[in-house]
Amino acid sequence: MVTPEEKLISEGWEKKATYDDPRLKEMVEIYEEIGLEVHLEPFNAENENGCSDCMQLFPDQFKTIYTRKKTNPDKPEPKMINHENTK
């Protein structure tokens, strides 16, 4: 049986981190600003590496962030500038 996390990974999502607000909102905004698609999953202690004891006390407050490149971007990706050729 495929876990929800395995399904997300197979769809191109990359797990970033687990946060609560206000950091959660800040990180979502940053990922969106750099052109990534963002997906939030409810906190699941089984998917966390390391200590998550404090998160388990208030699991509804925490969300895990997954990102991937936009499949249908609203705007073109920013062009990279080669500074070596601008001299």
Biopython code that builds the backbone (N, CA, C, O; Angstrom):
import numpy as np
from Bio.PDB.StructureBuilder import StructureBuilder

atoms = [
    (1, "MET", "N", (0.844, -1.184, 0.000)),
    (1, "MET", "CA", (0.000, 0.000, 0.000)),
    (1, "MET", "C", (0.889, 1.247, 0.000)),
    (1, "MET", "O", (1.870, 1.317, 0.741)),
    (2, "VAL", "N", (0.547, 2.208, -0.817)),
    (2, "VAL", "CA", (1.309, 3.445, -0.949)),
    (2, "VAL", "C", (0.836, 4.449, 0.103)),
    (2, "VAL", "O", (-0.363, 4.672, 0.271)),
    (3, "THR", "N", (1.792, 5.048, 0.805)),
    (3, "THR", "CA", (1.443, 6.061, 1.806)),
    (3, "THR", "C", (1.146, 7.390, 1.107)),
    (3, "THR", "O", (1.561, 7.597, -0.033)),
    (4, "PRO", "N", (0.431, 8.285, 1.783)),
    (4, "PRO", "CA", (0.181, 9.604, 1.186)),
    (4, "PRO", "C", (1.482, 10.337, 0.824)),
    (4, "PRO", "O", (1.554, 11.008, -0.205)),
    (5, "GLU", "N", (2.496, 10.204, 1.669)),
    (5, "GLU", "CA", (3.775, 10.861, 1.381)),
    (5, "GLU", "C", (4.429, 10.261, 0.137)),
    (5, "GLU", "O", (4.959, 11.001, -0.693)),
    (6, "GLU", "N", (4.402, 8.953, -0.006)),
    (6, "GLU", "CA", (4.964, 8.305, -1.193)),
    (6, "GLU", "C", (4.226, 8.740, -2.455)),
    (6, "GLU", "O", (4.840, 8.924, -3.506)),
    (7, "LYS", "N", (2.912, 8.903, -2.350)),
    (7, "LYS", "CA", (2.120, 9.353, -3.500)),
    (7, "LYS", "C", (2.534, 10.761, -3.912)),
    (7, "LYS", "O", (2.707, 11.039, -5.098)),
    (8, "LEU", "N", (2.691, 11.644, -2.934)),
    (8, "LEU", "CA", (3.114, 13.011, -3.238)),
    (8, "LEU", "C", (4.483, 13.022, -3.919)),
    (8, "LEU", "O", (4.682, 13.726, -4.910)),
    (9, "ILE", "N", (5.407, 12.254, -3.395)),
    (9, "ILE", "CA", (6.750, 12.193, -3.970)),
    (9, "ILE", "C", (6.695, 11.666, -5.399)),
    (9, "ILE", "O", (7.413, 12.160, -6.268)),
    (10, "SER", "N", (5.854, 10.669, -5.649)),
    (10, "SER", "CA", (5.731, 10.123, -7.007)),
    (10, "SER", "C", (5.130, 11.143, -7.977)),
    (10, "SER", "O", (5.311, 11.026, -9.189)),
    (11, "GLU", "N", (4.417, 12.143, -7.449)),
    (11, "GLU", "CA", (3.823, 13.198, -8.268)),
    (11, "GLU", "C", (4.761, 14.401, -8.429)),
    (11, "GLU", "O", (4.382, 15.426, -8.995)),
    (12, "GLY", "N", (5.985, 14.257, -7.924)),
    (12, "GLY", "CA", (6.969, 15.322, -8.095)),
    (12, "GLY", "C", (7.097, 16.291, -6.939)),
    (12, "GLY", "O", (7.854, 17.258, -7.023)),
    (13, "TRP", "N", (6.368, 16.048, -5.859)),
    (13, "TRP", "CA", (6.451, 16.923, -4.697)),
    (13, "TRP", "C", (7.693, 16.588, -3.891)),
    (13, "TRP", "O", (8.082, 15.424, -3.791)),
    (14, "GLU", "N", (8.315, 17.614, -3.314)),
    (14, "GLU", "CA", (9.487, 17.451, -2.460)),
    (14, "GLU", "C", (9.152, 17.977, -1.070)),
    (14, "GLU", "O", (8.713, 19.116, -0.914)),
    (15, "LYS", "N", (9.364, 17.139, -0.068)),
    (15, "LYS", "CA", (9.087, 17.544, 1.310)),
    (15, "LYS", "C", (10.132, 18.559, 1.747)),
    (15, "LYS", "O", (11.334, 18.351, 1.577)),
    (16, "LYS", "N", (9.648, 19.669, 2.318)),
    (16, "LYS", "CA", (10.556, 20.715, 2.779)),
    (16, "LYS", "C", (10.711, 20.698, 4.294)),
    (16, "LYS", "O", (11.802, 20.433, 4.799)),
    (17, "ALA", "N", (9.633, 20.978, 5.027)),
    (17, "ALA", "CA", (9.717, 21.054, 6.486)),
    (17, "ALA", "C", (8.317, 21.160, 7.070)),
    (17, "ALA", "O", (7.335, 21.344, 6.352)),
    (18, "THR", "N", (8.249, 21.037, 8.398)),
    (18, "THR", "CA", (6.983, 21.163, 9.116)),
    (18, "THR", "C", (7.052, 22.392, 10.011)),
    (18, "THR", "O", (7.997, 22.565, 10.780)),
    (19, "TYR", "N", (6.031, 23.246, 9.898)),
    (19, "TYR", "CA", (5.988, 24.492, 10.660)),
    (19, "TYR", "C", (4.582, 24.738, 11.189)),
    (19, "TYR", "O", (3.611, 24.106, 10.773)),
    (20, "ASP", "N", (4.513, 25.694, 12.135)),
    (20, "ASP", "CA", (3.230, 26.271, 12.530)),
    (20, "ASP", "C", (3.312, 27.765, 12.217)),
    (20, "ASP", "O", (4.375, 28.260, 11.842)),
    (21, "ASP", "N", (2.214, 28.479, 12.367)),
    (21, "ASP", "CA", (2.224, 29.921, 12.100)),
    (21, "ASP", "C", (2.953, 30.646, 13.217)),
    (21, "ASP", "O", (2.906, 30.194, 14.361)),
    (22, "PRO", "N", (3.617, 31.738, 12.934)),
    (22, "PRO", "CA", (3.601, 32.485, 11.684)),
    (22, "PRO", "C", (4.626, 32.001, 10.657)),
    (22, "PRO", "O", (4.556, 32.394, 9.492)),
    (23, "ARG", "N", (5.571, 31.163, 11.063)),
    (23, "ARG", "CA", (6.616, 30.704, 10.137)),
    (23, "ARG", "C", (6.020, 29.951, 8.947)),
    (23, "ARG", "O", (6.526, 30.073, 7.832)),
    (24, "LEU", "N", (4.962, 29.181, 9.162)),
    (24, "LEU", "CA", (4.325, 28.434, 8.072)),
    (24, "LEU", "C", (3.899, 29.386, 6.960)),
    (24, "LEU", "O", (4.222, 29.171, 5.792)),
    (25, "LYS", "N", (3.179, 30.429, 7.322)),
    (25, "LYS", "CA", (2.698, 31.399, 6.335)),
    (25, "LYS", "C", (3.869, 32.066, 5.616)),
    (25, "LYS", "O", (3.829, 32.241, 4.398)),
    (26, "GLU", "N", (4.908, 32.438, 6.360)),
    (26, "GLU", "CA", (6.082, 33.081, 5.767)),
    (26, "GLU", "C", (6.750, 32.170, 4.741)),
    (26, "GLU", "O", (7.108, 32.615, 3.651)),
    (27, "MET", "N", (6.918, 30.904, 5.086)),
    (27, "MET", "CA", (7.597, 29.974, 4.184)),
    (27, "MET", "C", (6.766, 29.705, 2.936)),
    (27, "MET", "O", (7.315, 29.609, 1.839)),
    (28, "VAL", "N", (5.459, 29.583, 3.088)),
    (28, "VAL", "CA", (4.586, 29.385, 1.925)),
    (28, "VAL", "C", (4.728, 30.573, 0.980)),
    (28, "VAL", "O", (4.850, 30.391, -0.232)),
    (29, "GLU", "N", (4.711, 31.784, 1.525)),
    (29, "GLU", "CA", (4.846, 32.983, 0.693)),
    (29, "GLU", "C", (6.185, 33.010, -0.032)),
    (29, "GLU", "O", (6.245, 33.368, -1.209)),
    (30, "ILE", "N", (7.257, 32.635, 0.656)),
    (30, "ILE", "CA", (8.585, 32.625, 0.034)),
    (30, "ILE", "C", (8.637, 31.622, -1.107)),
    (30, "ILE", "O", (9.110, 31.946, -2.197)),
    (31, "TYR", "N", (8.157, 30.412, -0.870)),
    (31, "TYR", "CA", (8.181, 29.397, -1.928)),
    (31, "TYR", "C", (7.346, 29.836, -3.131)),
    (31, "TYR", "O", (7.746, 29.615, -4.274)),
    (32, "GLU", "N", (6.200, 30.451, -2.884)),
    (32, "GLU", "CA", (5.360, 30.923, -3.990)),
    (32, "GLU", "C", (6.029, 32.071, -4.740)),
    (32, "GLU", "O", (5.933, 32.153, -5.964)),
    (33, "GLU", "N", (6.708, 32.960, -4.007)),
    (33, "GLU", "CA", (7.391, 34.089, -4.638)),
    (33, "GLU", "C", (8.505, 33.636, -5.571)),
    (33, "GLU", "O", (8.778, 34.296, -6.575)),
    (34, "ILE", "N", (9.148, 32.524, -5.254)),
    (34, "ILE", "CA", (10.226, 32.047, -6.131)),
    (34, "ILE", "C", (9.699, 31.121, -7.224)),
    (34, "ILE", "O", (10.474, 30.493, -7.945)),
    (35, "GLY", "N", (8.384, 31.044, -7.336)),
    (35, "GLY", "CA", (7.781, 30.343, -8.461)),
    (35, "GLY", "C", (7.471, 28.875, -8.255)),
    (35, "GLY", "O", (7.266, 28.149, -9.227)),
    (36, "LEU", "N", (7.433, 28.422, -7.011)),
    (36, "LEU", "CA", (7.119, 27.019, -6.744)),
    (36, "LEU", "C", (5.648, 26.839, -6.397)),
    (36, "LEU", "O", (5.008, 27.731, -5.840)),
    (37, "GLU", "N", (5.139, 25.688, -6.733)),
    (37, "GLU", "CA", (3.801, 25.284, -6.317)),
    (37, "GLU", "C", (3.929, 24.737, -4.896)),
    (37, "GLU", "O", (4.884, 24.022, -4.595)),
    (38, "VAL", "N", (2.982, 25.063, -4.025)),
    (38, "VAL", "CA", (3.057, 24.670, -2.615)),
    (38, "VAL", "C", (1.849, 23.823, -2.251)),
    (38, "VAL", "O", (0.716, 24.128, -2.626)),
    (39, "HIS", "N", (2.118, 22.748, -1.508)),
    (39, "HIS", "CA", (1.060, 21.866, -1.013)),
    (39, "HIS", "C", (1.305, 21.653, 0.474)),
    (39, "HIS", "O", (2.435, 21.393, 0.886)),
    (40, "LEU", "N", (0.250, 21.760, 1.283)),
    (40, "LEU", "CA", (0.357, 21.548, 2.728)),
    (40, "LEU", "C", (-0.342, 20.257, 3.119)),
    (40, "LEU", "O", (-1.442, 19.959, 2.652)),
    (41, "GLU", "N", (0.313, 19.503, 3.979)),
    (41, "GLU", "CA", (-0.244, 18.265, 4.522)),
    (41, "GLU", "C", (-0.347, 18.392, 6.034)),
    (41, "GLU", "O", (0.493, 19.044, 6.653)),
    (42, "PRO", "N", (-1.362, 17.781, 6.641)),
    (42, "PRO", "CA", (-1.448, 17.774, 8.104)),
    (42, "PRO", "C", (-0.205, 17.118, 8.710)),
    (42, "PRO", "O", (0.395, 16.228, 8.107)),
    (43, "PHE", "N", (0.166, 17.563, 9.893)),
    (43, "PHE", "CA", (1.311, 16.992, 10.603)),
    (43, "PHE", "C", (1.092, 15.505, 10.840)),
    (43, "PHE", "O", (0.012, 15.083, 11.253)),
    (44, "ASN", "N", (2.128, 14.717, 10.573)),
    (44, "ASN", "CA", (2.099, 13.280, 10.815)),
    (44, "ASN", "C", (3.434, 12.897, 11.442)),
    (44, "ASN", "O", (4.464, 12.914, 10.769)),
    (45, "ALA", "N", (3.420, 12.552, 12.729)),
    (45, "ALA", "CA", (4.651, 12.248, 13.457)),
    (45, "ALA", "C", (5.444, 11.115, 12.813)),
    (45, "ALA", "O", (6.670, 11.087, 12.922)),
    (46, "GLU", "N", (4.771, 10.187, 12.149)),
    (46, "GLU", "CA", (5.461, 9.062, 11.519)),
    (46, "GLU", "C", (6.337, 9.503, 10.350)),
    (46, "GLU", "O", (7.270, 8.793, 9.976)),
    (47, "ASN", "N", (6.049, 10.661, 9.773)),
    (47, "ASN", "CA", (6.825, 11.158, 8.635)),
    (47, "ASN", "C", (7.935, 12.116, 9.036)),
    (47, "ASN", "O", (8.636, 12.642, 8.171)),
    (48, "GLU", "N", (8.105, 12.352, 10.326)),
    (48, "GLU", "CA", (9.096, 13.321, 10.787)),
    (48, "GLU", "C", (10.380, 12.630, 11.218)),
    (48, "GLU", "O", (10.361, 11.604, 11.897)),
    (49, "ASN", "N", (11.490, 13.216, 10.807)),
    (49, "ASN", "CA", (12.799, 12.758, 11.270)),
    (49, "ASN", "C", (13.169, 13.583, 12.492)),
    (49, "ASN", "O", (12.885, 14.779, 12.544)),
    (50, "GLY", "N", (13.786, 12.965, 13.453)),
    (50, "GLY", "CA", (14.189, 13.693, 14.643)),
    (50, "GLY", "C", (13.047, 13.854, 15.631)),
    (50, "GLY", "O", (12.008, 13.203, 15.528)),
    (51, "CYS", "N", (13.271, 14.736, 16.584)),
    (51, "CYS", "CA", (12.306, 14.941, 17.664)),
    (51, "CYS", "C", (11.096, 15.736, 17.180)),
    (51, "CYS", "O", (11.238, 16.786, 16.553)),
    (52, "SER", "N", (9.929, 15.229, 17.475)),
    (52, "SER", "CA", (8.695, 15.954, 17.138)),
    (52, "SER", "C", (7.734, 15.943, 18.326)),
    (52, "SER", "O", (6.527, 16.113, 18.158)),
    (53, "ASP", "N", (8.282, 15.739, 19.532)),
    (53, "ASP", "CA", (7.440, 15.643, 20.729)),
    (53, "ASP", "C", (6.562, 16.873, 20.937)),
    (53, "ASP", "O", (5.374, 16.748, 21.234)),
    (54, "CYS", "N", (7.148, 18.070, 20.780)),
    (54, "CYS", "CA", (6.349, 19.284, 21.015)),
    (54, "CYS", "C", (5.264, 19.430, 19.951)),
    (54, "CYS", "O", (4.176, 19.927, 20.241)),
    (55, "MET", "N", (5.550, 19.001, 18.720)),
    (55, "MET", "CA", (4.543, 19.068, 17.654)),
    (55, "MET", "C", (3.380, 18.125, 17.941)),
    (55, "MET", "O", (2.237, 18.412, 17.588)),
    (56, "GLN", "N", (3.677, 17.006, 18.579)),
    (56, "GLN", "CA", (2.637, 16.026, 18.868)),
    (56, "GLN", "C", (1.655, 16.522, 19.925)),
    (56, "GLN", "O", (0.536, 16.016, 20.019)),
    (57, "LEU", "N", (2.069, 17.510, 20.724)),
    (57, "LEU", "CA", (1.168, 18.074, 21.728)),
    (57, "LEU", "C", (0.040, 18.881, 21.087)),
    (57, "LEU", "O", (-1.078, 18.918, 21.601)),
    (58, "PHE", "N", (0.346, 19.531, 19.954)),
    (58, "PHE", "CA", (-0.633, 20.371, 19.246)),
    (58, "PHE", "C", (-0.571, 20.079, 17.748)),
    (58, "PHE", "O", (-0.252, 20.970, 16.961)),
    (59, "PRO", "N", (-0.870, 18.855, 17.347)),
    (59, "PRO", "CA", (-0.673, 18.465, 15.941)),
    (59, "PRO", "C", (-1.491, 19.269, 14.939)),
    (59, "PRO", "O", (-1.074, 19.419, 13.791)),
    (60, "ASP", "N", (-2.643, 19.788, 15.345)),
    (60, "ASP", "CA", (-3.479, 20.546, 14.410)),
    (60, "ASP", "C", (-2.871, 21.893, 14.028)),
    (60, "ASP", "O", (-3.279, 22.500, 13.038)),
    (61, "GLN", "N", (-1.900, 22.361, 14.808)),
    (61, "GLN", "CA", (-1.272, 23.652, 14.519)),
    (61, "GLN", "C", (-0.181, 23.542, 13.459)),
    (61, "GLN", "O", (0.218, 24.554, 12.883)),
    (62, "PHE", "N", (0.307, 22.338, 13.192)),
    (62, "PHE", "CA", (1.455, 22.154, 12.311)),
    (62, "PHE", "C", (1.051, 21.574, 10.963)),
    (62, "PHE", "O", (0.146, 20.746, 10.865)),
    (63, "LYS", "N", (1.748, 22.032, 9.929)),
    (63, "LYS", "CA", (1.548, 21.523, 8.571)),
    (63, "LYS", "C", (2.923, 21.243, 7.965)),
    (63, "LYS", "O", (3.902, 21.928, 8.263)),
    (64, "THR", "N", (2.975, 20.232, 7.118)),
    (64, "THR", "CA", (4.203, 19.916, 6.402)),
    (64, "THR", "C", (4.112, 20.518, 5.008)),
    (64, "THR", "O", (3.120, 20.347, 4.301)),
    (65, "ILE", "N", (5.169, 21.226, 4.630)),
    (65, "ILE", "CA", (5.221, 21.888, 3.329)),
    (65, "ILE", "C", (5.876, 20.968, 2.308)),
    (65, "ILE", "O", (6.940, 20.397, 2.549)),
    (66, "TYR", "N", (5.210, 20.839, 1.153)),
    (66, "TYR", "CA", (5.768, 20.154, -0.014)),
    (66, "TYR", "C", (5.778, 21.165, -1.153)),
    (66, "TYR", "O", (4.855, 21.969, -1.285)),
    (67, "THR", "N", (6.821, 21.124, -1.975)),
    (67, "THR", "CA", (6.886, 22.025, -3.125)),
    (67, "THR", "C", (7.251, 21.244, -4.379)),
    (67, "THR", "O", (7.785, 20.136, -4.317)),
    (68, "ARG", "N", (6.945, 21.860, -5.522)),
    (68, "ARG", "CA", (7.396, 21.354, -6.817)),
    (68, "ARG", "C", (7.335, 22.512, -7.801)),
    (68, "ARG", "O", (6.669, 23.520, -7.564)),
    (69, "LYS", "N", (8.042, 22.344, -8.907)),
    (69, "LYS", "CA", (7.977, 23.356, -9.954)),
    (69, "LYS", "C", (6.563, 23.388, -10.493)),
    (69, "LYS", "O", (5.902, 22.355, -10.601)),
    (70, "LYS", "N", (6.105, 24.580, -10.830)),
    (70, "LYS", "CA", (4.756, 24.717, -11.381)),
    (70, "LYS", "C", (4.672, 23.998, -12.719)),
    (70, "LYS", "O", (5.550, 24.129, -13.571)),
    (71, "THR", "N", (3.597, 23.237, -12.883)),
    (71, "THR", "CA", (3.399, 22.530, -14.139)),
    (71, "THR", "C", (2.803, 23.444, -15.193)),
    (71, "THR", "O", (3.049, 23.243, -16.383)),
    (72, "ASN", "N", (2.031, 24.434, -14.796)),
    (72, "ASN", "CA", (1.438, 25.425, -15.698)),
    (72, "ASN", "C", (1.664, 26.813, -15.108)),
    (72, "ASN", "O", (0.739, 27.415, -14.563)),
    (73, "PRO", "N", (2.882, 27.318, -15.213)),
    (73, "PRO", "CA", (3.162, 28.611, -14.578)),
    (73, "PRO", "C", (2.339, 29.738, -15.187)),
    (73, "PRO", "O", (2.108, 29.779, -16.396)),
    (74, "ASP", "N", (1.901, 30.653, -14.324)),
    (74, "ASP", "CA", (1.131, 31.819, -14.762)),
    (74, "ASP", "C", (2.018, 32.811, -15.500)),
    (74, "ASP", "O", (1.560, 33.549, -16.372)),
    (75, "LYS", "N", (3.285, 32.815, -15.137)),
    (75, "LYS", "CA", (4.223, 33.729, -15.779)),
    (75, "LYS", "C", (5.498, 32.961, -16.091)),
    (75, "LYS", "O", (5.785, 31.946, -15.456)),
    (76, "PRO", "N", (6.259, 33.437, -17.059)),
    (76, "PRO", "CA", (7.492, 32.732, -17.396)),
    (76, "PRO", "C", (8.478, 32.779, -16.240)),
    (76, "PRO", "O", (8.465, 33.703, -15.427)),
    (77, "GLU", "N", (9.335, 31.760, -16.184)),
    (77, "GLU", "CA", (10.342, 31.731, -15.138)),
    (77, "GLU", "C", (11.321, 32.874, -15.361)),
    (77, "GLU", "O", (11.575, 33.258, -16.503)),
    (78, "PRO", "N", (11.880, 33.427, -14.271)),
    (78, "PRO", "CA", (12.826, 34.523, -14.434)),
    (78, "PRO", "C", (14.054, 34.064, -15.212)),
    (78, "PRO", "O", (14.508, 32.928, -15.078)),
    (79, "LYS", "N", (14.581, 34.978, -16.031)),
    (79, "LYS", "CA", (15.776, 34.665, -16.805)),
    (79, "LYS", "C", (16.989, 34.786, -15.904)),
    (79, "LYS", "O", (17.073, 35.690, -15.072)),
    (80, "MET", "N", (17.922, 33.873, -16.075)),
    (80, "MET", "CA", (19.165, 33.913, -15.323)),
    (80, "MET", "C", (20.128, 34.841, -16.054)),
    (80, "MET", "O", (20.239, 34.785, -17.279)),
    (81, "ILE", "N", (20.810, 35.678, -15.321)),
    (81, "ILE", "CA", (21.769, 36.604, -15.913)),
    (81, "ILE", "C", (23.162, 36.028, -15.742)),
    (81, "ILE", "O", (23.562, 35.651, -14.641)),
    (82, "ASN", "N", (23.887, 35.964, -16.833)),
    (82, "ASN", "CA", (25.269, 35.514, -16.792)),
    (82, "ASN", "C", (26.130, 36.756, -16.594)),
    (82, "ASN", "O", (26.349, 37.517, -17.536)),
    (83, "HIS", "N", (26.614, 36.962, -15.384)),
    (83, "HIS", "CA", (27.368, 38.167, -15.059)),
    (83, "HIS", "C", (28.728, 38.201, -15.737)),
    (83, "HIS", "O", (29.315, 39.275, -15.867)),
    (84, "GLU", "N", (29.241, 37.070, -16.169)),
    (84, "GLU", "CA", (30.540, 37.040, -16.841)),
    (84, "GLU", "C", (30.472, 37.745, -18.186)),
    (84, "GLU", "O", (31.474, 38.298, -18.639)),
    (85, "ASN", "N", (29.312, 37.737, -18.835)),
    (85, "ASN", "CA", (29.176, 38.352, -20.154)),
    (85, "ASN", "C", (28.706, 39.801, -20.096)),
    (85, "ASN", "O", (28.514, 40.422, -21.141)),
    (86, "THR", "N", (28.519, 40.351, -18.908)),
    (86, "THR", "CA", (28.017, 41.717, -18.796)),
    (86, "THR", "C", (29.132, 42.728, -18.590)),
    (86, "THR", "O", (28.859, 43.914, -18.401)),
    (87, "LYS", "N", (30.380, 42.284, -18.623)),
    (87, "LYS", "CA", (31.524, 43.192, -18.401)),
    (87, "LYS", "C", (31.942, 43.850, -19.685)),
    (87, "LYS", "O", (32.883, 44.643, -19.695)),
]
sb = StructureBuilder()
sb.init_structure("model")
sb.init_model(0)
sb.init_chain("A")
sb.init_seg("    ")
for serial, (resi, resn, name, xyz) in enumerate(atoms, 1):
    if name == "N":
        sb.init_residue(resn, " ", resi, " ")
    sb.init_atom(name, np.array(xyz, "f"), 0.0, 1.0, " ", f" {name:<3s}", serial, name[0])
structure = sb.get_structure()
